[in-house]
Amino acid sequence: PSIRNFFYHFFSHKLGCSISVQKRERENVSGTFRPVLPFVSHNKLTDLQQGSPSLCPSQEPLQDPDSDAYAKFFMSHCCYDAIPTSSKLVIFDTTLQVKKAFFALVANGVRAAPLWDNKLQCFVGMLTITDFINILHRYYRSPMVQIYELEEHKIETWREVYLQYSLNSLISITPDSSLFEAIYSLLKNKIHRLPVIDPESGNVLHILTHKRILKFLHIFVRGSMIPKPRFLQKRIEEVKIGTFKSIATVRETETVYDALSIFVERRVSALPVVNEQGKVVALYSRFDVINLAAQKSYNNLNMTMQEVIQSRWCCIEGVLKCYPHETLETIIDRIAEAEVHRLVLVDTEDVVMGIVSLSDLLQALVLTPAGVEALFS
């Protein structure tokens, strides 16, 4: 599909732009879609298409005739298929002030925005909440000292600093690439947002996420249009999908800055907040950090997590949990319906036992049956 398949409505404000995108039907689509998968060997792809169970001999729980059903499903659908009928994009010019950019994210209710370089006349990266966290963590001194780098820096200035320590080139995908490739790219690069860019015009059509991909699958599963693998009836304690060792948590008595440090060092997307007994009382995610911008309280990172909870600046009501005895299908349904990135695995006393994330599920349900390892490679 080319950009003519979309209607764009621009609402420009200085150097930022909010775009309403309307999707049209694809044009001139004929034949069977055959994805190009350069990272899956020809033999493995052939075996997978023929339903060979030899692809994952080490994954005993996944060995049933339909274990590769989800892999085949995502290989046969392209990224364009998962783009919603209507959506909104926020795009920033790299000369926009960092502070204004983060305020714009909050105002538009989005978590990331593609970055446009007017000199190069192309998209060069993404501005995400991770950037906000890294700026606060790098430059925060005390409540009495203003964070100059946040108040005055332009996005391009921050990128110059950040790129000294990180390979932050734009990772994207085309509309005709398979969703299997999109999943691989998300997990391999440890990113949560993947821009779908039209190769003809260079325009961003949509930003794919783990949540959007799982929701797309869930629609077909609920409609009984694809078979359910039998291993979905296994308990989470049997299949061991998730993180169960060295779980990143933050104590109630620790500060927001402590939480930011854990985000930066452990590269996790959320932290269970635990009390002295190790029981989960809240969940503090990367997205919650952007509330510091909304509340204009980013100059005081010495607040304890308990104070943050009392201020209702994080997810404190109904922390989404799962239990070892619950089936994989139950857990997938809960994540898809709640549209969250992860569940906290707890025992009967609400003590944290692990984290089951969308990345864990997509690796186990889609890539592993295809003989592809992305999450831990």
VOGU-3710 file (C-alpha; in Angstrom, 3 decimals, decimal comma):
1> psirnffyhf> 0,000/0,000/0,000  1,140/3,519/-0,677  0,355/6,690/1,209  -2,652/7,286/-1,064  -4,436/4,628/1,005  -4,579/7,083/3,895  -6,269/10,407/4,624  -4,114/12,759/6,691  -5,492/15,639/8,739  -2,795/17,884/10,159
11> fshklgcsis> -3,150/20,005/13,281  0,131/21,830/13,507  1,378/23,714/16,546  4,746/25,369/16,029  7,190/22,480/15,641  4,884/19,651/16,692  2,150/18,037/14,664  -0,883/15,931/15,602  -2,151/13,842/12,706  -5,489/12,078/12,342
21> vqkrerenvs> -5,035/9,084/10,035  -7,937/7,408/8,207  -7,214/4,054/6,619  -8,643/3,049/3,248  -9,016/-0,392/1,788  -5,903/-1,765/0,129  -5,710/-1,438/-3,625  -4,889/-4,117/-6,203  -4,288/-6,926/-3,756  -4,193/-10,271/-5,499
31> gtfrpvlpfv> -2,754/-13,695/-4,889  -1,376/-15,055/-1,659  0,773/-12,878/0,533  4,201/-14,429/0,940  6,333/-12,758/3,592  10,061/-12,363/3,218  11,779/-13,683/6,323  15,532/-13,205/5,997  16,151/-14,288/9,578  14,373/-17,686/9,235
41> shnkltdlqq> 16,280/-20,284/7,261  14,599/-21,764/4,189  14,499/-25,235/5,745  12,915/-23,977/8,961  10,332/-21,952/7,075  9,485/-24,934/4,852  9,218/-27,216/7,877  7,007/-24,699/9,622  4,667/-24,361/6,650  4,425/-28,169/6,493
51> gspslcpsqe> 3,660/-28,341/10,200  6,856/-30,104/11,248  7,004/-30,662/15,038  10,804/-30,839/14,947  11,247/-27,088/15,070  11,286/-26,809/18,839  12,429/-30,170/20,284  13,425/-28,510/23,565  9,975/-26,957/24,079  8,019/-29,989/25,303
61> plqdpdsday> 4,918/-27,988/26,371  4,549/-26,625/22,839  4,704/-29,972/21,022  1,224/-30,459/19,644  -0,064/-30,379/16,055  -1,187/-26,760/16,331  1,810/-25,387/18,225  2,888/-23,316/15,215  -0,611/-21,964/14,467  0,199/-18,461/15,692
71> akffmshccy> 3,520/-18,359/13,843  1,763/-19,285/10,599  -0,952/-16,727/11,291  1,518/-13,865/11,687  3,524/-15,006/8,660  0,387/-14,797/6,525  -0,619/-11,293/7,638  1,248/-8,101/6,869  1,691/-5,019/9,032  -0,892/-3,128/6,974
81> daiptssklv> -3,546/-5,603/8,139  -3,010/-4,644/11,783  -3,295/-0,891/11,228  -6,573/0,373/12,746  -9,214/2,090/10,634  -8,594/5,386/12,402  -5,667/6,471/14,546  -3,659/9,485/15,669  0,022/10,240/15,250  2,046/12,955/16,950
91> ifdttlqvkk> 5,176/14,008/15,056  7,936/16,276/16,380  10,536/18,318/14,559  13,969/17,753/16,088  14,287/21,499/16,773  11,377/21,408/19,246  12,257/21,929/22,922  12,367/18,682/24,882  10,063/20,028/27,597  7,388/21,063/25,091
101> affalvangv> 7,628/17,690/23,392  6,933/15,767/26,591  4,058/18,081/27,476  2,662/17,391/23,988  2,870/13,623/24,584  0,830/14,087/27,766  -1,690/16,408/26,107  -2,288/13,970/23,253  -2,328/10,840/25,404  0,424/9,095/23,432
111> raaplwdnkl> 3,632/7,462/24,585  5,962/8,109/21,658  6,376/10,248/18,554  8,434/9,932/15,357  11,099/12,619/14,927  11,365/14,603/11,703  14,672/16,193/10,703  13,885/19,116/8,429  17,475/19,354/7,199  17,619/15,715/6,158
121> qcfvgmltit> 13,946/15,676/5,113  13,305/12,310/6,715  12,365/10,608/9,976  15,433/9,985/12,110  14,173/8,396/15,317  11,540/8,242/18,022  11,018/10,290/21,169  9,638/8,059/23,910  9,034/8,047/27,627  12,373/6,252/27,924
131> dfinilhryy> 14,030/9,500/26,787  12,186/11,388/29,523  13,386/8,848/32,097  16,973/9,004/30,837  17,008/12,817/30,928  15,647/12,930/34,477  18,024/10,209/35,643  21,075/11,777/34,003  20,544/15,420/35,012  18,543/15,439/38,258
141> rspmvqiyel> 20,430/16,926/41,211  17,965/18,009/43,900  14,505/19,580/44,292  16,181/22,998/44,552  18,091/22,744/41,274  16,220/23,218/38,013  16,896/20,607/35,336  18,298/22,971/32,709  18,712/20,198/30,145  14,991/19,458/30,273
151> eehkietwre> 13,904/23,084/30,350  16,116/24,427/27,564  17,470/21,619/25,377  16,043/20,907/21,953  15,365/17,343/20,884  18,310/17,452/18,481  20,628/18,489/21,342  19,473/15,586/23,497  19,934/13,185/20,590  23,516/14,382/20,093
161> vylqyslnsl> 24,244/13,652/23,752  22,350/10,364/23,815  23,763/9,028/20,562  27,253/9,162/22,087  26,164/6,319/24,358  23,577/4,526/22,264  22,963/3,335/18,724  19,663/5,120/18,329  19,024/4,937/14,595  15,398/4,625/13,558
171> isitpdsslf> 14,160/1,036/13,444  11,114/0,739/11,192  9,187/-1,685/9,013  7,225/-1,496/5,751  3,455/-2,051/5,435  3,974/-5,197/3,342  6,351/-6,830/5,828  4,815/-9,703/7,752  3,663/-9,313/11,339  6,048/-12,160/12,127
181> eaiysllknk> 8,905/-9,889/11,070  7,440/-7,075/13,161  7,361/-9,282/16,259  10,938/-10,368/15,647  12,093/-6,760/15,243  10,311/-5,600/18,414  11,780/-8,384/20,529  15,236/-8,498/18,945  15,757/-4,750/19,346  14,043/-4,630/22,760
191> ihrlpvidpe> 11,717/-1,841/21,682  8,011/-1,318/22,329  7,133/0,767/19,270  7,831/0,043/15,621  6,956/2,723/13,018  5,335/1,434/9,839  6,805/3,612/7,077  5,589/3,762/3,490  8,653/3,092/1,287  7,361/5,274/-1,576
201> sgnvlhilth> 6,522/8,453/0,320  8,594/7,977/3,469  5,543/8,804/5,609  4,795/7,096/8,923  1,478/5,253/8,614  1,208/3,799/12,101  3,248/2,760/15,122  2,958/-0,955/15,857  3,154/-2,172/19,454  3,066/-5,525/21,239
211> krilkflhif> -0,432/-4,662/22,435  -1,734/-3,894/18,954  -0,324/-7,159/17,590  -1,822/-9,255/20,401  -5,179/-7,496/19,999  -5,115/-8,308/16,274  -4,500/-11,985/17,089  -7,158/-11,961/19,804  -9,827/-10,841/17,317  -9,177/-13,923/15,166
221> vrgsmipkpr> -8,882/-16,288/18,134  -12,151/-15,069/19,644  -13,813/-15,500/16,269  -12,554/-19,112/16,109  -10,861/-18,325/12,795  -7,586/-19,977/13,804  -7,041/-23,099/15,920  -6,070/-22,787/19,558  -2,883/-24,699/20,385  -3,468/-27,283/23,117
231> flqkrieevk> -0,629/-25,905/25,212  -2,813/-22,874/26,004  -4,552/-25,099/28,549  -1,321/-25,638/30,470  -0,726/-23,750/33,696  1,787/-20,922/33,756  3,809/-22,806/36,390  4,179/-25,656/33,879  5,239/-23,714/30,798  7,475/-21,270/32,728
241> igtfksiatv> 6,804/-18,367/30,388  7,933/-15,119/31,998  10,613/-13,801/34,348  10,942/-15,665/37,633  14,467/-14,817/38,803  16,033/-11,482/39,762  12,677/-9,750/39,462  13,035/-5,966/39,423  10,893/-4,401/42,162  10,919/-1,142/44,111
251> retetvydal> 10,115/-0,799/47,803  7,538/1,631/49,142  10,263/3,449/51,055  12,466/4,011/47,993  12,305/7,225/45,990  11,143/8,017/42,478  14,794/8,553/41,547  15,544/5,023/42,806  12,790/3,738/40,529  14,233/5,653/37,559
261> sifverrvsa> 17,640/4,126/38,274  16,132/0,640/38,136  14,368/1,456/34,864  17,658/2,625/33,340  19,847/-0,180/34,708  17,467/-3,125/34,296  15,686/-1,932/31,131  12,301/-3,071/32,406  8,972/-1,467/31,538  7,304/-1,671/34,958
271> lpvvneqgkv> 8,164/-2,173/38,617  5,959/-3,891/41,192  5,918/-1,686/44,297  6,270/-3,963/47,329  5,910/-3,498/51,076  8,199/-4,892/53,778  6,623/-8,339/53,411  7,284/-8,400/49,668  3,589/-8,075/48,831  2,722/-6,079/45,735
281> valysrfdvi> 0,767/-2,917/46,563  1,044/-1,039/43,253  2,646/-1,092/39,846  4,885/1,757/38,708  5,407/1,724/34,948  7,438/3,819/32,546  4,195/5,408/31,408  3,471/6,546/34,972  6,716/8,541/34,892  5,248/10,874/32,274
291> nlaaqksynn> 2,781/11,991/34,956  5,731/13,858/36,472  5,521/16,099/33,422  1,742/16,351/33,644  1,971/17,336/37,324  5,075/19,472/36,701  6,717/17,684/39,627  9,792/16,329/37,854  12,023/18,605/39,937  11,221/16,557/43,045
301> lnmtmqeviq> 12,354/13,000/42,523  12,997/12,514/46,247  9,361/11,557/46,823  8,984/8,025/48,157  6,960/5,497/46,221  4,497/5,523/49,100  3,964/9,254/48,550  3,544/8,654/44,828  0,912/6,009/45,542  -0,930/8,287/47,943
311> srwcciegvl> -0,853/11,017/45,289  -2,442/8,520/42,879  0,257/9,060/40,263  0,576/5,406/39,369  -1,514/2,298/38,865  -2,643/1,631/42,429  -6,125/0,231/41,941  -6,505/-3,357/40,850  -2,900/-4,250/40,050  -3,335/-6,805/37,304
321> kcyphetlet> -2,101/-10,112/38,657  -2,007/-13,753/37,699  -1,456/-16,935/39,671  0,668/-20,055/39,051  -2,388/-22,320/38,704  -3,980/-20,222/35,937  -3,796/-21,375/32,335  -1,882/-19,646/29,591  -5,153/-18,950/27,774  -6,606/-17,200/30,836
331> iidriaeaev> -3,517/-15,022/31,139  -3,508/-14,082/27,443  -7,207/-13,171/27,602  -6,641/-11,020/30,690  -3,742/-9,115/29,106  -5,587/-8,626/25,801  -8,832/-7,449/27,392  -7,113/-5,093/29,850  -4,726/-3,840/27,122  -1,699/-3,946/29,413
341> hrlvlvdted> 1,916/-4,931/28,816  2,320/-7,390/31,656  0,808/-9,234/34,627  2,439/-9,625/38,030  2,658/-13,290/39,020  1,887/-13,635/42,741  1,208/-16,361/45,294  -1,890/-16,567/47,489  -0,381/-13,935/49,818  0,235/-11,492/46,948
351> vvmgivslsd> 4,016/-11,916/47,238  5,688/-11,287/43,878  6,838/-14,471/42,142  7,452/-13,191/38,627  6,388/-11,063/35,675  4,599/-12,319/32,557  5,025/-9,761/29,770  3,812/-9,448/26,199  7,390/-9,959/25,029  7,547/-13,283/26,893
361> llqalvltpa> 4,245/-14,411/25,395  5,070/-13,415/21,813  8,437/-15,161/21,991  6,921/-18,373/23,368  3,751/-18,461/21,266  5,050/-17,164/17,933  8,822/-17,187/17,514  9,870/-20,283/19,476  7,616/-22,666/17,486  9,245/-21,236/14,340
371> gvealfs> 12,700/-22,001/15,686  13,530/-18,307/16,077  15,027/-16,863/19,255  14,857/-13,077/19,573  14,152/-12,221/23,188  17,342/-13,628/24,671  19,673/-13,528/21,667
//
